[in-house]
Amino acid sequence: MIRVLVVDDSQTFRKMLSLILEKAPEMEVVGVAASGEEALALLPGLDPDVITLDIEMPGMGGLALTETLRSRYRARILVVSSFTQQGSRIAVSALLKGAHDILEKPAGSGENVLFRAELLRKIRSLAHFGDAIQVSGRGSFLNDVPLPRSAPTLVVVGGSTGGPMAISELLSGLCGGPIPPVLLVQHMPPAVLPHFADRLSETLSLNVRMAYQGEPLVPGKIRIAPGGMHTVVDRMGEILKIRMEEDQGGSLHIPSIDRAFESAARLVGRRAVGILLSGLGDDGAKGLKRMKENQAVTFVQSPESSAVSGMPLSAISLGGADYILAPALIGQKLGMWFRNQSG
């Protein structure tokens, strides 16, 4: 059974969440709390697998509670909140402080089939993040082998559940030094992505912005793919640029990490770096393998450091990883490489 603690200051919403979860045969609501203080009082005797958490609450808010939970308890944190402008900013802060995933509250109090399905999917994925998964065909990886002498002309990074915190840790290693163009593809609600870009820019003092159609990819600039469209790499002569593409149907994820990786493999080849971080499913695994086949340097977040290890394990299983490291170590390794090339 998946043990869930529901934390929300709205009695109506607590009841709605509890009803949804109690109808799922493999889930059990082990407790409900109306505040952060109440949740902390209940936790020692509950041992939940997943905590659903509102972040805008009186008293101890969701941000402070997230920090406390990550330092004391093993439970995975799913933020369930309204994505107003203020709510979106706080949701991003929660992700960067260690919340594992976010979900937008539905409008109104009636039955919402899409919300119900997404809530159950996310809870299941978070609850089983640590389940043992057999990885075959992982081949060899090169953590102790020196990086190529030539500097890359493009870095493409993909992430999903657990990706925001991993991206922040990775980019921290690049601060204060030369950076090639970076394209980030992060699975996240479209309304939240601009706030994610702003927060990375503010906290890391890096040039992080949302990407736009036709924008040149230039050194020192980190661009985030917007939601609702695919973002790929294009080329005009010697200039790399952003191209947005409408989805023609059939894509599970929009934007697709695989598409971004495949475009980099095709147009940049050995002068590219591909990095696949924490996430559910396998988006990015095939594209990263294509980059490796085209002699790009590829990094995969170590499964044990991932909030959800599905994407890293898929890439490793396909043989797409040159290096398998925690995000902070990836950033340190890249930062040293870029500085050495600049020097």
C-alpha positions as CSV (number, residue, x, y, z in Angstrom):
1,M,0.0,0.0,0.0
2,I,1.1,3.6,-0.7
3,R,0.7,5.6,2.4
4,V,-0.3,9.2,1.8
5,L,-0.5,12.2,4.1
6,V,-2.7,15.1,2.9
7,V,-1.7,18.6,4.0
8,D,-4.0,21.6,3.0
9,D,-5.6,24.4,4.9
10,S,-8.9,23.9,3.0
11,Q,-11.2,21.4,4.5
12,T,-13.1,21.0,1.2
13,F,-9.9,20.2,-0.7
14,R,-8.6,17.9,2.0
15,K,-11.8,15.9,1.7
16,M,-11.7,15.9,-2.1
17,L,-8.2,14.6,-2.2
18,S,-8.9,12.0,0.5
19,L,-11.9,10.7,-1.5
20,I,-9.9,10.3,-4.7
21,L,-7.0,8.5,-2.9
22,E,-9.3,6.2,-0.9
23,K,-10.9,5.0,-4.1
24,A,-7.5,3.8,-5.4
25,P,-7.1,0.2,-4.2
26,E,-3.4,0.5,-3.6
27,M,-3.4,3.8,-1.7
28,E,-4.2,4.6,2.0
29,V,-4.7,8.1,3.5
30,V,-2.9,7.7,6.7
31,G,-3.5,11.2,7.9
32,V,-4.8,14.7,7.1
33,A,-3.4,18.0,8.4
34,A,-4.6,21.6,8.1
35,S,-1.2,23.2,8.6
36,G,2.5,22.6,8.6
37,E,2.6,22.5,12.4
38,E,-0.1,19.8,12.4
39,A,1.7,17.8,9.8
40,L,4.9,17.8,11.7
41,A,3.1,16.7,14.9
42,L,1.5,13.7,13.0
43,L,4.5,12.6,11.0
44,P,6.4,10.5,13.6
45,G,3.6,8.1,14.0
46,L,2.6,7.9,10.3
47,D,5.6,7.1,8.1
48,P,3.9,8.2,4.8
49,D,5.4,7.3,1.4
50,V,4.1,10.5,-0.2
51,I,2.9,13.9,1.2
52,T,0.6,16.1,-0.8
53,L,1.3,19.6,0.2
54,D,-0.4,23.0,-0.3
55,I,2.3,25.7,-0.2
56,E,0.1,28.8,0.6
57,M,-1.0,28.1,4.2
58,P,-1.2,30.2,7.4
59,G,1.5,29.7,10.0
60,M,4.3,27.4,8.8
61,G,3.9,27.7,5.0
62,G,4.7,25.0,2.4
63,L,8.3,26.3,1.8
64,A,9.4,26.0,5.4
65,L,7.7,22.7,5.7
66,T,9.4,21.4,2.5
67,E,12.8,22.2,4.0
68,T,12.0,20.5,7.2
69,L,10.5,17.4,5.6
70,R,13.5,16.9,3.3
71,S,16.0,17.1,6.2
72,R,14.1,14.7,8.5
73,Y,11.8,12.3,6.6
74,R,12.0,10.0,3.6
75,A,8.6,10.8,2.3
76,R,8.3,12.2,-1.3
77,I,6.7,15.6,-1.6
78,L,4.0,16.4,-4.2
79,V,3.0,20.1,-4.1
80,V,-0.6,20.6,-5.1
81,S,-1.4,24.2,-5.4
82,S,-3.0,26.9,-7.5
83,F,-0.7,28.2,-10.3
84,T,-1.5,31.9,-9.9
85,Q,1.4,34.2,-10.6
86,Q,2.3,34.2,-6.9
87,G,1.5,30.5,-6.6
88,S,3.7,29.6,-9.5
89,R,6.7,31.5,-8.0
90,I,6.2,29.7,-4.7
91,A,5.9,26.3,-6.5
92,V,9.2,26.9,-8.2
93,S,10.8,27.8,-4.9
94,A,9.4,24.6,-3.4
95,L,10.9,22.5,-6.2
96,L,14.3,24.1,-5.7
97,K,14.1,23.5,-2.0
98,G,13.5,19.8,-2.6
99,A,9.8,19.1,-3.4
100,H,9.8,16.3,-5.9
101,D,6.9,17.3,-8.2
102,I,4.0,19.8,-8.6
103,L,0.4,19.6,-9.7
104,E,-2.1,22.4,-10.3
105,K,-5.2,22.4,-8.2
106,P,-8.4,22.1,-10.4
107,A,-10.8,25.0,-10.7
108,G,-14.0,24.5,-8.8
109,S,-14.9,21.7,-6.3
110,G,-16.5,19.2,-8.7
111,E,-15.1,16.0,-10.1
112,N,-12.1,16.5,-12.4
113,V,-11.2,13.4,-14.3
114,L,-7.9,14.8,-15.6
115,F,-6.8,16.0,-12.2
116,R,-7.7,12.7,-10.6
117,A,-5.7,10.7,-13.2
118,E,-2.6,13.0,-12.9
119,L,-2.7,13.0,-9.1
120,L,-2.7,9.2,-8.9
121,R,0.0,8.9,-11.6
122,K,2.3,11.2,-9.9
123,I,1.8,9.6,-6.5
124,R,2.4,6.2,-7.9
125,S,5.6,7.3,-9.6
126,L,6.9,9.0,-6.5
127,A,6.1,6.2,-4.2
128,H,7.9,3.7,-6.3
129,F,11.0,5.8,-7.1
130,G,13.3,3.6,-5.1
131,D,12.0,0.2,-6.4
132,A,14.8,-2.0,-7.7
133,I,15.0,-2.0,-11.5
134,Q,17.2,-4.4,-13.4
135,V,19.3,-2.6,-16.0
136,S,20.6,-4.7,-18.8
137,G,22.9,-3.7,-21.6
138,R,24.3,-0.7,-19.7
139,G,27.8,-1.2,-21.2
140,S,30.7,0.8,-20.0
141,F,30.7,4.4,-18.8
142,L,33.7,6.7,-18.5
143,N,33.5,8.6,-15.2
144,D,37.3,8.6,-14.9
145,V,38.2,9.2,-18.5
146,P,39.3,12.7,-19.5
147,L,36.9,14.8,-21.6
148,P,37.8,15.7,-25.2
149,R,40.3,18.5,-25.9
150,S,37.9,20.5,-28.1
151,A,35.3,22.6,-26.3
152,P,31.6,21.9,-27.1
153,T,29.5,24.4,-29.1
154,L,26.2,23.4,-27.5
155,V,24.9,21.8,-24.3
156,V,21.4,20.3,-24.2
157,V,19.8,19.3,-20.9
158,G,16.6,17.3,-20.3
159,G,14.8,16.7,-17.0
160,S,11.4,15.9,-15.6
161,T,10.3,14.9,-12.1
162,G,13.1,16.0,-9.8
163,G,14.7,17.9,-12.6
164,P,14.5,21.5,-11.3
165,M,16.6,20.8,-8.2
166,A,19.0,18.8,-10.3
167,I,19.3,21.6,-12.9
168,S,20.0,24.1,-10.2
169,E,22.8,21.9,-8.7
170,L,24.3,21.3,-12.2
171,L,24.3,25.0,-13.2
172,S,25.9,26.0,-9.9
173,G,29.1,24.4,-11.2
174,L,29.1,26.6,-14.2
175,C,28.8,29.9,-12.3
176,G,31.7,32.4,-12.8
177,G,33.2,30.8,-15.9
178,P,32.7,30.6,-19.6
179,I,29.6,28.7,-20.7
180,P,28.7,27.5,-24.2
181,P,25.1,27.9,-25.4
182,V,22.7,25.8,-23.2
183,L,19.2,24.6,-24.1
184,L,17.1,23.2,-21.2
185,V,14.1,21.1,-21.8
186,Q,12.2,20.5,-18.5
187,H,8.8,18.9,-18.2
188,M,6.8,21.4,-16.1
189,P,3.5,23.1,-16.4
190,P,3.8,26.0,-19.0
191,A,2.6,28.6,-16.5
192,V,5.4,27.8,-14.1
193,L,8.3,27.7,-16.6
194,P,8.9,31.5,-16.8
195,H,9.1,31.6,-13.0
196,F,11.6,28.8,-13.1
197,A,13.8,30.7,-15.5
198,D,13.6,33.9,-13.4
199,R,14.5,32.0,-10.2
200,L,17.5,30.3,-11.7
201,S,18.7,33.7,-13.1
202,E,18.3,35.4,-9.7
203,T,19.8,32.7,-7.5
204,L,22.7,31.7,-9.8
205,S,23.5,35.1,-11.5
206,L,23.4,33.4,-14.9
207,N,21.7,34.6,-18.1
208,V,18.7,32.3,-18.0
209,R,15.6,33.1,-20.0
210,M,12.7,31.5,-21.9
211,A,13.7,30.6,-25.5
212,Y,11.9,32.2,-28.4
213,Q,11.5,31.3,-32.1
214,G,14.6,31.9,-34.2
215,E,16.7,33.0,-31.3
216,P,20.5,32.4,-31.8
217,L,22.1,30.1,-29.4
218,V,25.2,32.0,-28.2
219,P,27.8,31.4,-25.5
220,G,26.9,32.5,-22.0
221,K,23.1,32.2,-22.5
222,I,21.0,29.5,-21.0
223,R,17.6,29.1,-22.7
224,I,14.5,27.1,-21.4
225,A,12.1,25.5,-23.9
226,P,8.6,26.8,-23.4
227,G,5.6,24.5,-22.8
228,G,3.1,23.5,-25.4
229,M,5.5,23.2,-28.3
230,H,8.6,21.2,-29.2
231,T,11.9,23.1,-29.1
232,V,14.7,21.9,-31.3
233,V,18.1,23.1,-32.6
234,D,18.3,24.6,-36.0
235,R,21.2,25.9,-38.1
236,M,21.7,28.9,-40.4
237,G,25.2,28.6,-41.8
238,E,27.5,28.6,-38.8
239,I,24.8,30.0,-36.4
240,L,22.8,27.7,-34.2
241,K,19.3,28.9,-33.4
242,I,16.1,27.8,-31.7
243,R,13.2,26.4,-33.7
244,M,9.7,25.8,-32.3
245,E,7.6,23.0,-33.8
246,E,3.9,22.3,-33.3
247,D,3.2,18.7,-32.2
248,Q,1.6,16.6,-34.9
249,G,0.1,14.1,-32.5
250,G,1.6,11.1,-30.8
251,S,4.0,12.8,-28.5
252,L,3.7,11.9,-24.8
253,H,5.7,14.9,-23.8
254,I,5.5,18.5,-25.2
255,P,8.2,19.7,-25.3
256,S,10.0,16.4,-26.1
257,I,13.5,15.9,-24.8
258,D,14.2,13.2,-27.4
259,R,13.5,15.7,-30.2
260,A,15.9,18.3,-28.8
261,F,18.6,15.7,-28.3
262,E,18.1,14.3,-31.8
263,S,18.3,17.7,-33.4
264,A,21.6,18.3,-31.6
265,A,22.9,14.9,-32.6
266,R,22.1,15.7,-36.3
267,L,23.3,19.3,-36.5
268,V,26.1,19.5,-33.9
269,G,27.4,16.0,-33.6
270,R,30.7,15.6,-31.7
271,R,30.7,19.3,-30.6
272,A,27.6,18.8,-28.5
273,V,27.0,17.7,-24.9
274,G,23.8,15.9,-23.9
275,I,22.7,15.6,-20.2
276,L,19.7,13.6,-19.0
277,L,18.5,14.2,-15.5
278,S,15.9,12.8,-13.1
279,G,12.4,12.0,-14.4
280,L,9.6,9.5,-14.9
281,G,9.4,7.4,-18.1
282,D,12.0,7.3,-20.9
283,D,11.8,10.7,-22.7
284,G,15.4,11.6,-23.7
285,A,16.8,8.1,-23.6
286,K,16.7,7.4,-27.3
287,G,17.8,10.9,-28.2
288,L,20.8,10.7,-25.8
289,K,21.8,7.4,-27.4
290,R,21.6,9.1,-30.8
291,M,23.9,11.9,-29.5
292,K,26.4,9.4,-28.2
293,E,26.3,7.5,-31.6
294,N,27.2,10.8,-33.3
295,Q,30.2,11.2,-30.9
296,A,28.7,13.8,-28.6
297,V,29.7,13.6,-24.9
298,T,26.7,12.4,-22.8
299,F,26.0,12.6,-19.1
300,V,23.2,10.8,-17.1
301,Q,22.2,11.6,-13.6
302,S,23.1,8.7,-11.3
303,P,19.9,6.8,-10.5
304,E,20.6,6.9,-6.8
305,S,20.7,10.7,-6.8
306,S,17.5,11.0,-8.8
307,A,14.0,11.8,-7.4
308,V,12.6,9.4,-10.0
309,S,15.1,7.3,-11.8
310,G,13.1,6.2,-14.8
311,M,14.7,8.5,-17.4
312,P,18.3,7.9,-16.2
313,L,17.8,4.1,-16.0
314,S,16.3,4.1,-19.5
315,A,19.3,6.0,-20.9
316,I,21.8,3.7,-19.1
317,S,20.0,0.6,-20.3
318,L,20.2,1.8,-23.9
319,G,23.9,2.4,-23.6
320,G,23.5,6.2,-24.0
321,A,25.7,7.3,-21.1
322,D,29.4,8.3,-21.2
323,Y,29.4,9.6,-17.7
324,I,27.0,8.7,-14.8
325,L,27.2,11.3,-12.0
326,A,25.2,13.3,-9.5
327,P,24.2,16.7,-10.9
328,A,26.6,18.7,-8.8
329,L,29.5,16.5,-10.1
330,I,28.3,16.9,-13.7
331,G,28.4,20.7,-13.2
332,Q,31.8,20.6,-11.6
333,K,33.2,18.4,-14.4
334,L,31.8,20.6,-17.1
335,G,32.9,23.8,-15.4
336,M,36.5,22.7,-15.2
337,W,36.3,21.6,-18.8
338,F,35.0,24.9,-20.0
339,R,37.5,26.9,-18.0
340,N,40.4,24.8,-19.2
341,Q,39.4,25.3,-22.8
342,S,39.0,29.0,-22.3
343,G,42.5,29.2,-20.6
